[in-house]
C-alpha cells in the first residue's frame, strides 16, 4: 500500500511538472509586425508582394490581417493594414531583419507611405 501511495504521489508530481511546463510555453507572448500604409506605386508594391509574400512562414509567422481598403473609425490611418503574427518578439525581429525580407522590404518602402512596427503581444499571466 505504501508503494502505491508513493507511486501515485510521484505520478502526480510528474503531471504537475508537465502541466507547468506546458503553461510556461503557452504563456510566451507572440510577436507582431503591424504595417499601415498607402500604396503609391502598384508595380513596385507588386514586386514587394512577390518577394515578401512567402517569407513569414519561414520564420514561424502567419499573416492574420491583410486588408487593402480598411475603414477608419478614428484618426487618420492609411488604407492598407497588414498584421503578421510570430511565435515570439524575437521571431518577428528575425524576420524583419533577415536578408530575404530586407531585400523585399526595399520595394515596399519605395512604393508606399506609412509605418511598420514590431511589438510583443499579450501573454496571459501564469496562474
Contact map, one row per residue, 1 for C-alpha under 8 A:
1111100000000000000000000000000000000000000000000000000000000000000000000000000000000000000000000000000000000000000000000000000
1111110000000000000000000000000000000000000000000000000000000000000000000000000000000000000000000000000000000000000000000000000
1111111000000000000000000000000000000000000000000000000000000000000000000000000000000000000000000000000000000000000000000000000
1111111100000000000000000000000000000000000000000000000000000000000000000000000000000000000000000000000000000000000000000000000
1111111110000000000000000000000000000000000000000000000000000000000000000000000000000000000000000000000000000000000000000000000
0111111111000000000000000000000000000000000000000000000000000000000000000000000000000000000000000000000000000000000000000000000
0011111111100000000000000000000000000000000000000000000000000000000000000000000000000000000000000000000000000000000000000000000
0001111111110000000000000000000000000000000000000000000000000000000000000000000000000000000000000000000000000000000000000000000
0000111111111000000000000000000000000000000000000000000000000000000000000000000000000000000000000000000000000000000000000000000
0000011111111100000000000000000000000000000000000000000000000000000000000000000000000000000000000000000000000000000000000000000
0000001111111110000000000000000000000000000000000000000000000000000000000000000000000000000000000000000000000000000000000000000
0000000111111111000000000000000000000000000000000000000000000000000000000000000000000000000000000000000000000000000000000000000
0000000011111111100000000000000000000000000000000000000000000000000000000000000000000000000000000000000000000000000000000000000
0000000001111111110000000000000000000000000000000000000000000000000000000000000000000000000000000000000000000000000000000000000
0000000000111111111000000000000000000000000000000000000000000000000000000000000000000000000000000000000000000000000000000000000
0000000000011111111100000000000000000000000000000000000000000000000000000000000000000000000000000000000000000000000000000000000
0000000000001111111110000000000000000000000000000000000000000000000000000000000000000000000000000000000000000000000000000000000
0000000000000111111111000000000000000000000000000000000000000000000000000000000000000000000000000000000000000000000000000000000
0000000000000011111111100000000000000000000000000000000000000000000000000000000000000000000000000000000000000000000000000000000
0000000000000001111111110000000000000000000000000000000000000000000000000000000000000000000000000000000000000000000000000000000
0000000000000000111111111000000000000000000000000000000000000000000000000000000000000000000000000000000000000000000000000000000
0000000000000000011111111100000000000000000000000000000000000000000000000000000000000000000000000000000000000000000000000000000
0000000000000000001111111110000000000000000000000000000000000000000000000000000000000000000000000000000000000000000000000000010
0000000000000000000111111111000000000000000000000000000000000000000000000000000000000000000000000000000000000000000000000000010
0000000000000000000011111111000000000000000000000000000000000000000000000000000000000000000000000000000000000000000000000000000
0000000000000000000001111111000000000000000000000000000000000000000000000000000000000000000000000000000000000000000000000000000
0000000000000000000000111111100000000000000000000000000000000000000000000000000000000000000000000000000000000000000000000011110
0000000000000000000000011111110000000000000000000000000000000000000000000000000000000011000000000000000000000000000000000010000
0000000000000000000000000011111000000000000000000000000000000000000000000000000000000011100000000000000000000000000000011110000
0000000000000000000000000001111100000000000000000000000000000000000000000000000000001111100000000000000000000000000000011110000
0000000000000000000000000000111110000000000000000000000000000000000000000000000000001111111100000000000000000000000001111000000
0000000000000000000000000000011111000000000000000000000000000000000000000000000000111100100100000000000000000000000001111000000
0000000000000000000000000000001111100000000000000000000000000000000000000000000000111000000100000000000000000000000111100000000
0000000000000000000000000000000111110000000000000000000000000000000000000000000011110000000000000000000000000000000111100000000
0000000000000000000000000000000011111000000000000000000000000000000000000000000111100000000000000000000000000000011110000000000
0000000000000000000000000000000001111100000000000000000000000000000000000000111111000000000000000000000000000000011100000000000
0000000000000000000000000000000000111110000000000000000000000000000000000000111110000000000000000000000000000001111000000000000
0000000000000000000000000000000000011111000000000000000000000000000000000000011100000000000000000000000000000001110000000000000
0000000000000000000000000000000000001111110010000000000000000000000000000000000100000000000000000000000000000011100000000000000
0000000000000000000000000000000000000111110000000000000000000000000000000000000000000000000000000000000000000011100000000000000
0000000000000000000000000000000000000011111110000000000000000000000000000000000000000000000000000000000000000011000000000000000
0000000000000000000000000000000000000011111111000000000000000000000000000000000000000000000000000000000000000010000000000000000
0000000000000000000000000000000000000000111111100000000000000000000000000000000000000000000000000000000000000000000000000000000
0000000000000000000000000000000000000000111111110000000000000000000000000000000000000000000000000000000000110110000000000000000
0000000000000000000000000000000000000010111111111000000000000000000000000000000000000000000000000000000000110011000000000000000
0000000000000000000000000000000000000000011111111100000000000000000000000000000000000000000000000000000000000000000000000000000
0000000000000000000000000000000000000000001111111110000000000000000000000000000000000000000000000000000100100000000000000000000
0000000000000000000000000000000000000000000111111111100000000000000000000000000000000000000000000000000111110000000000000000000
0000000000000000000000000000000000000000000011111111100000000000000000000000000000000000000000000000000000000000000000000000000
0000000000000000000000000000000000000000000001111111110000000000000000000000000000000000000000000000000000000000000000000000000
0000000000000000000000000000000000000000000000111111111000000000000000000000000000000000000000000000100100000000000000000000000
0000000000000000000000000000000000000000000000011111111100000000000000000000000000000000000000000001100110000000000000000000000
0000000000000000000000000000000000000000000000011111111100000000000000000000000000000000000000000000000000000000000000000000000
0000000000000000000000000000000000000000000000000111111111000000000000000000000000000000000000000000000000000000000000000000000
0000000000000000000000000000000000000000000000000011111111100000000000000000000000000000000000100001100000000000000000000000000
0000000000000000000000000000000000000000000000000001111111111110000000000000000000010000000000100000000000000000000000000000000
0000000000000000000000000000000000000000000000000000011111111100000000000000000000000000000000000000000000000000000000000000000
0000000000000000000000000000000000000000000000000000011111111000000000000000000000000000000000000000000000000000000000000000000
0000000000000000000000000000000000000000000000000000001111111000000000000000000000000100001101100000000000000000000000000000000
0000000000000000000000000000000000000000000000000000000111111100000000000000000000000110001000000000000000000000000000000000000
0000000000000000000000000000000000000000000000000000000111111110000000000000000000011110001100000000000000000000000000000000000
0000000000000000000000000000000000000000000000000000000110011111000000000000000000011100000000000000000000000000000000000000000
0000000000000000000000000000000000000000000000000000000100001111110000000000000001111000000000000000000000000000000000000000000
0000000000000000000000000000000000000000000000000000000000000111110000000000000001111000000000000000000000000000000000000000000
0000000000000000000000000000000000000000000000000000000000000011111000000000000011110000000000000000000000000000000000000000000
0000000000000000000000000000000000000000000000000000000000000011111100000000000111100000000000000000000000000000000000000000000
0000000000000000000000000000000000000000000000000000000000000000111111000000000111000000000000000000000000000000000000000000000
0000000000000000000000000000000000000000000000000000000000000000011111000000001110000000000000000000000000000000000000000000000
0000000000000000000000000000000000000000000000000000000000000000001111100000001110000000000000000000000000000000000000000000000
0000000000000000000000000000000000000000000000000000000000000000001111110000011110000000000000000000000000000000000000000000000
0000000000000000000000000000000000000000000000000000000000000000000011111000001000000000000000000000000000000000000000000000000
0000000000000000000000000000000000000000000000000000000000000000000001111111100000000000000000000000000000000000000000000000000
0000000000000000000000000000000000000000000000000000000000000000000000111110000000000000000000000000000000000000000000000000000
0000000000000000000000000000000000000000000000000000000000000000000000011111000000000000000000000000000000000000000000000000000
0000000000000000000000000000000000000000000000000000000000000000000000011111100000000000000000000000000000000000000000000000000
0000000000000000000000000000000000000000000000000000000000000000000000010111110000000000000000000000000000000000000000000000000
0000000000000000000000000000000000011000000000000000000000000000000000010011111000000000000000000000000000000000000000000000000
0000000000000000000000000000000000011100000000000000000000000000000001000001111110000000000000000000000000000000010000000000000
0000000000000000000000000000000000011100000000000000000000000000000111100000111110000000000000000000000000000000000000000000000
0000000000000000000000000000000000111110000000000000000000000000011111000000011111000000000000000000000000000000000000000000000
0000000000000000000000000000000001111000000000000000000000000000111111000000011111100000000000000000000000000000000000000000000
0000000000000000000000000000000001110000000000000000000000000011111000000000000111110000000000000000000000000000000000000000000
0000000000000000000000000000000111100000000000000000000000000011110000000000000011111000000000000000000000000000000000000000000
0000000000000000000000000000000111000000000000000000000100001111100000000000000001111100000000000000000000000000000000000000000
0000000000000000000000000000011110000000000000000000000000001111000000000000000000111110000100000000000000000000000000000000000
0000000000000000000000000000011100000000000000000000000000111100000000000000000000011111101100000000000000000000000000000000000
0000000000000000000000000001111000000000000000000000000000011000000000000000000000001111101100000000000000000000000000000000000
0000000000000000000000000001111000000000000000000000000000000000000000000000000000000111111100000000000000000000000000010000000
0000000000000000000000000000111100000000000000000000000000000000000000000000000000000111111110000000000000000000000001111000000
0000000000000000000000000000001000000000000000000000000000000000000000000000000000000001111111000000000000000000000000000000000
0000000000000000000000000000001000000000000000000000000000111000000000000000000000000111111111100000000000000000000000000000000
0000000000000000000000000000001110000000000000000000000000101000000000000000000000001111111111110000000000000000000001000000000
0000000000000000000000000000000000000000000000000000000000000000000000000000000000000000111111111000000000000000000001000000000
0000000000000000000000000000000000000000000000000000000000100000000000000000000000000000011111111100000000000000000000000000000
0000000000000000000000000000000000000000000000000000001100100000000000000000000000000000001111111100100000000000000000000000000
0000000000000000000000000000000000000000000000000000000000000000000000000000000000000000000111111100110000000000000000000000000
0000000000000000000000000000000000000000000000000000000000000000000000000000000000000000000011111110110000000000000000000000000
0000000000000000000000000000000000000000000000000000000000000000000000000000000000000000000001111111110000000000000000000000000
0000000000000000000000000000000000000000000000000000000000000000000000000000000000000000000000001111111000000000000000000000000
0000000000000000000000000000000000000000000000000001001000000000000000000000000000000000000000000111111100000000000000000000000
0000000000000000000000000000000000000000000000000011001000000000000000000000000000000000000000111111111110000000000000000000000
0000000000000000000000000000000000000000000000000000000000000000000000000000000000000000000000011111111111000000000000000000000
0000000000000000000000000000000000000000000000000000000000000000000000000000000000000000000000000011111111100000000000000000000
0000000000000000000000000000000000000000000000110011000000000000000000000000000000000000000000000001111111110000000000000000000
0000000000000000000000000000000000000000000000010001000000000000000000000000000000000000000000000000111111111000000000000000000
0000000000000000000000000000000000000000000000010000000000000000000000000000000000000000000000000000011111111100000000000000000
0000000000000000000000000000000000000000000110110000000000000000000000000000000000000000000000000000001111111110000000000000000
0000000000000000000000000000000000000000000110010000000000000000000000000000000000000000000000000000000111111111000000000000000
0000000000000000000000000000000000000000000000000000000000000000000000000000000000000000000000000000000011111111100000000000000
0000000000000000000000000000000000000000000100000000000000000000000000000000000000000000000000000000000001111111000000000000000
0000000000000000000000000000000000000011110110000000000000000000000000000000000000000000000000000000000000111111100000000000000
0000000000000000000000000000000000001111100010000000000000000000000000000000000000000000000000000000000000011111110000000000000
0000000000000000000000000000000000001111000000000000000000000000000000000000000000000000000000000000000000001011111000000000000
0000000000000000000000000000000000111100000000000000000000000000000000000000010000000000000000000000000000000001111100000000000
0000000000000000000000000000000000111000000000000000000000000000000000000000000000000000000000000000000000000000111110000000000
0000000000000000000000000000000011110000000000000000000000000000000000000000000000000000000000000000000000000000011111000000000
0000000000000000000000000000000011100000000000000000000000000000000000000000000000000000000000000000000000000000001111100000000
0000000000000000000000000000001111000000000000000000000000000000000000000000000000000000100110000000000000000000000111110000000
0000000000000000000000000000001111000000000000000000000000000000000000000000000000000000100000000000000000000000000011111000000
0000000000000000000000000000111100000000000000000000000000000000000000000000000000000001100000000000000000000000000001111100000
0000000000000000000000000000111100000000000000000000000000000000000000000000000000000000100000000000000000000000000000111110000
0000000000000000000000000000110000000000000000000000000000000000000000000000000000000000000000000000000000000000000000011111000
0000000000000000000000000011110000000000000000000000000000000000000000000000000000000000000000000000000000000000000000001111100
0000000000000000000000000010000000000000000000000000000000000000000000000000000000000000000000000000000000000000000000000111110
0000000000000000000000000010000000000000000000000000000000000000000000000000000000000000000000000000000000000000000000000011111
0000000000000000000000110010000000000000000000000000000000000000000000000000000000000000000000000000000000000000000000000001111
0000000000000000000000000000000000000000000000000000000000000000000000000000000000000000000000000000000000000000000000000000111
